[in-house]
Structures are given as C-alpha cells and as structure tokens.
Amino acid sequence: WYSATYTIGLAIGMCVALLLSIYVFHEFSFDKFHKDYSNIYRIHNHFTREGLEDQRLPSTLYNSGESILEKVPEVESVVRILYWRTGDFNLNNQTRESRSILYVDSTFFSMFNFPIVMGNAANPLSEPNSIVITEKIAYEWFGDEDPIGKSIQISTIELDTIARRLYSVVKTLTINAIAANVPKNSHIDFDVVTSFKSMSEPFLRGQGQDFFTYVKLVSPLTENLKERIGSINAFEIEKGIGKSLPAELTRTVL
C-alpha cells in the first residue's frame, strides 16, 4: 500500500511539474515569433488630470505615432492598432460575423510576422478598402472557394465635422490576402484586418486614446531615447486632451 501511494504521488507530482513547465514556456514564448520582437515596443501612456485619479493606459492618441516617427530618427517604423471587437459583414446579401476587427497602419504586416498564406504577401493593405482575413474566417465565409478578390460590405461609422455628429456608411472592401490563424501565444488577435486608409481622418482622430501604438527601433532602447519618445507623446496628449506624464515603453512581450 505504501509503495502504491508513493508511486501515485510521484506520478501526480511529475504531471503537475510538466504542466507547469508547459505553462511557463507558453507564457515566455508570447510574441517571440516576430522576427524583430526585441526591438518592438508598445507605448504605455500615463495620463493625469486635476481632480481625477491617474490612469495608466496601454494606448494613446492617433497623432502620437505620426509625431514620433517624424521626430525620432531611431524609430524605423510605427504601427497603430484600433480594435473594433465585433462586426457584421454582408456577403451576397448574407450576414457574416467577425469577432475581432483591427484597423491598422498599412505597415502592420511588415512590422509583425503574421504569415500571409494566400494573396498579396508583400503589402496586403497598401490599397484603400482592402482587407486581410484569417484562414478560419475564409473557411467560415467561403468554404473551399477562393476568396481572393471577393468583395464584402461592412457598416462603419464616420464623423461629420461640420454638423459634429456620427453617421453610418456602408463600405465595400476587397479581400486582398489570407493570413494564417493567429497563434495562441500572441497578445494581438484578429479575424479581419483593414487599414486606416479605409476610414476617414476625422473619425480616426476622434477616437481618443484608443490607439495601441508600437514603435520599431533601429537600435537598442536607451533612457535618452525613451525620454524623447515619451515627451513627444506627452506633448500630443496635452495638445489634444490635457496634461499627461511622459509615456512608458514596454516590449511587445508582455
């Protein structure tokens, strides 16, 4: 009886240790499939207003990314992501659902190595009103049919800058590429990706601090570089919303 209990306990302990090892390996593998992950950082904004509690957000304004890319030569590229969590598309008068839509800069697939398995692999979002869907969505929507070049419609929101009101617009988008399904060890997840070129500038600039902004550096991050990027972001926040403390940067490996 003692021998059997010892053996069972040892087996359970080994299983627990194995499961913990798999879990730890999975956690530490997050985002490391991107080729230059060690040089990619996300801006975390520290926002403060008088009379309110400080906020630390992993996102910032639309303008911040443009200013950082323009003013900091050590920044090779910038990608901003606006998450539009769910949405319905119209395909041949039938509704197709998506659980995670991203609006991004057209350089999204250059900075992040999400493989393109069909279609325009070089720059799938270079043209306005082009979209990329995952293999899973391609199968759900089209079955075994080739979806490249197919058109779908989506209702989006635009901003009337004169009347200061939002209104709905139906846009026709063309499927330009199919991406491999997003791996589970990615903090970025999506079903459908389209570029900011498909949206109006006033609408994008009206989205507040909802833009997850990533910078890819040409050299390792230094304290001086971190301060310069943070100061530019703080300036854009103060200009657009109110006083902010300099941004913090973290690697995409969260």
C-alpha positions in Angstrom: 0.0 0.0 0.0 2.8 2.4 0.9 4.6 1.6 -2.4 1.4 2.2 -4.5 0.7 5.5 -2.7 4.3 6.7 -3.2 4.1 5.8 -6.9 0.8 7.6 -7.4 2.0 10.6 -5.6 5.2 10.7 -7.7 3.2 10.4 -10.9 0.9 13.2 -9.9 3.9 15.4 -8.9 5.6 14.8 -12.3 2.4 15.6 -14.2 2.0 18.8 -12.2 5.6 19.8 -12.9 5.2 19.0 -16.6 2.0 21.1 -16.8 3.7 24.0 -15.0 6.7 23.8 -17.4 4.4 23.8 -20.4 2.5 26.8 -19.0 5.7 28.8 -18.2 7.2 28.0 -21.6 3.9 29.2 -23.2 3.9 32.4 -21.2 7.5 33.3 -22.0 7.0 32.5 -25.7 4.5 35.3 -26.2 5.1 37.4 -29.3 8.6 36.0 -29.8 7.7 34.6 -33.3 8.0 38.2 -34.6 11.4 38.5 -36.3 12.4 41.7 -34.6 10.4 41.4 -31.4 13.3 42.6 -29.2 13.2 46.0 -31.0 9.4 46.4 -30.9 7.9 48.4 -28.1 4.4 49.5 -27.2 3.7 52.9 -25.7 2.0 52.8 -22.3 0.6 56.2 -21.6 0.4 57.7 -18.1 -2.5 60.2 -18.1 -3.3 62.6 -15.4 -6.0 65.3 -14.8 -6.5 67.6 -11.9 -9.1 66.2 -9.5 -9.1 62.7 -11.1 -7.2 59.5 -10.4 -4.1 58.9 -12.6 -4.6 56.5 -15.5 -2.1 54.1 -17.0 -3.2 53.0 -20.4 -1.5 50.7 -23.0 -2.8 53.1 -25.7 -2.5 56.7 -26.8 -3.8 59.2 -29.4 -3.8 58.7 -33.2 -1.4 61.7 -33.6 1.3 60.4 -31.3 2.6 57.7 -33.6 2.9 60.1 -36.6 4.8 62.6 -34.5 7.2 60.0 -33.0 8.0 58.6 -36.5 8.6 62.1 -37.8 10.8 63.4 -35.0 12.8 60.4 -33.7 15.3 59.1 -36.3 15.9 56.0 -34.2 12.4 54.8 -34.8 12.3 52.8 -38.0 8.5 52.3 -38.2 5.3 52.9 -36.3 2.1 50.8 -36.3 -1.1 51.9 -34.6 -4.0 49.5 -33.9 -7.6 50.4 -33.3 -9.6 47.4 -32.0 -13.1 47.1 -33.3 -14.0 44.0 -31.4 -17.0 42.6 -33.3 -18.8 43.4 -36.6 -21.2 42.0 -39.2 -20.2 41.9 -42.9 -22.6 41.5 -45.8 -21.6 38.8 -48.4 -24.0 38.3 -51.2 -26.9 39.6 -49.0 -26.0 37.2 -46.3 -24.6 38.3 -42.9 -21.1 37.1 -41.9 -19.8 37.7 -38.4 -16.3 38.6 -37.2 -15.3 38.5 -33.6 -12.2 40.8 -33.8 -11.7 43.5 -36.4 -8.5 45.6 -36.5 -8.0 49.0 -38.1 -4.2 49.4 -38.6 -1.5 51.2 -40.4 -0.8 49.7 -43.8 2.7 48.6 -42.5 1.1 46.2 -39.9 2.2 43.0 -41.7 5.7 44.4 -42.2 6.3 45.0 -38.5 4.5 41.9 -37.3 5.2 38.5 -38.8 1.8 37.1 -39.2 2.3 34.8 -42.2 0.2 35.5 -45.4 -0.7 32.1 -46.9 -2.6 33.4 -50.0 -2.8 36.6 -51.9 -0.7 39.8 -51.7 2.0 38.8 -49.2 4.3 41.8 -49.9 1.9 44.6 -48.7 -1.6 43.3 -48.4 -3.0 46.6 -47.0 -1.3 49.0 -49.4 -4.6 49.9 -51.2 -7.6 51.6 -49.6 -10.6 49.4 -48.8 -8.5 46.2 -48.9 -8.8 43.7 -46.1 -7.0 40.6 -44.8 -8.9 37.7 -43.3 -7.6 34.6 -41.4 -7.8 31.1 -42.7 -10.5 30.3 -40.2 -12.7 33.1 -41.4 -12.0 32.3 -45.0 -13.4 28.8 -44.5 -16.4 30.0 -42.4 -17.4 32.6 -45.0 -16.4 30.9 -48.3 -15.8 27.2 -47.6 -13.5 25.8 -50.3 -14.0 28.7 -52.6 -11.0 31.1 -53.3 -11.9 34.4 -51.6 -9.1 36.5 -53.0 -10.6 39.5 -54.9 -14.1 38.9 -53.5 -16.0 42.0 -52.2 -17.8 42.3 -49.0 -19.7 45.2 -47.3 -19.4 46.5 -43.8 -21.2 49.3 -42.0 -18.7 51.7 -40.5 -19.1 55.0 -38.5 -17.9 58.3 -40.0 -17.7 61.8 -38.4 -19.5 64.8 -39.9 -17.0 67.6 -38.9 -19.5 70.3 -39.8 -22.6 69.0 -38.0 -20.4 67.4 -35.3 -22.3 64.1 -35.5 -21.5 60.5 -36.3 -23.3 58.7 -39.2 -23.2 55.2 -40.6 -21.7 54.4 -44.0 -21.6 51.1 -45.9 -18.2 50.4 -47.3 -17.2 47.8 -49.9 -14.0 46.1 -49.1 -11.9 43.7 -51.2 -10.2 40.6 -49.8 -6.6 41.1 -50.7 -5.0 38.3 -48.7 -5.5 35.4 -46.2 -3.4 35.3 -43.1 -2.5 32.2 -41.1 -4.6 31.8 -38.0 -3.2 33.9 -35.2 -1.1 31.7 -32.8 -2.3 31.5 -29.2 1.0 33.0 -27.9 0.2 36.4 -29.5 -1.2 39.3 -27.5 -2.6 40.7 -30.8 -5.6 38.7 -32.0 -7.8 39.3 -35.1 -10.2 37.7 -37.6 -10.2 40.6 -40.0 -7.6 43.4 -40.6 -8.1 46.5 -42.7 -6.1 49.7 -42.9 -6.7 53.3 -41.7 -6.9 54.2 -45.4 -10.4 52.7 -45.3 -11.5 55.2 -42.7 -11.9 58.9 -42.6 -9.2 61.0 -40.9 -11.8 63.0 -38.7 -13.2 59.7 -37.5 -9.8 58.3 -36.6 -8.7 61.4 -34.8 -11.9 61.4 -32.8 -11.2 58.0 -31.2 -9.3 59.5 -28.3 -6.7 57.4 -26.6 -7.8 54.1 -28.2 -4.8 53.5 -30.4 -2.3 50.8 -29.4 0.9 52.3 -30.7 4.0 50.2 -31.5 7.4 51.5 -32.4 10.2 49.5 -34.0 13.7 50.8 -33.2 16.8 50.6 -35.3 19.0 50.3 -32.2 18.5 49.2 -28.5 16.3 51.3 -26.3 18.3 53.8 -24.2 17.0 56.0 -21.4 17.5 59.1 -23.5 15.5 57.6 -26.4 12.8 56.5 -24.0 12.5 60.1 -22.6 12.4 61.7 -26.1 9.6 59.4 -27.3 7.7 59.8 -24.0 8.0 63.6 -24.2 6.6 63.7 -27.8 3.7 61.5 -26.7 3.1 63.8 -23.6 3.1 66.8 -25.9 0.5 65.3 -28.2 -1.7 64.3 -25.3 -1.6 67.7 -23.7 -2.3 69.4 -27.0 -5.3 67.1 -27.7 -6.7 66.3 -24.3 -4.9 67.6 -21.3 -1.8 67.3 -19.2 0.0 63.9 -19.3 3.1 62.4 -17.8 5.7 61.1 -20.3 4.9 57.7 -21.8 6.4 54.5 -20.8 7.6 51.9 -23.3 7.3 48.1 -22.9 8.3 45.4 -25.2 5.5 43.6 -27.0 6.4 40.5 -24.9 4.0 41.4 -22.1 
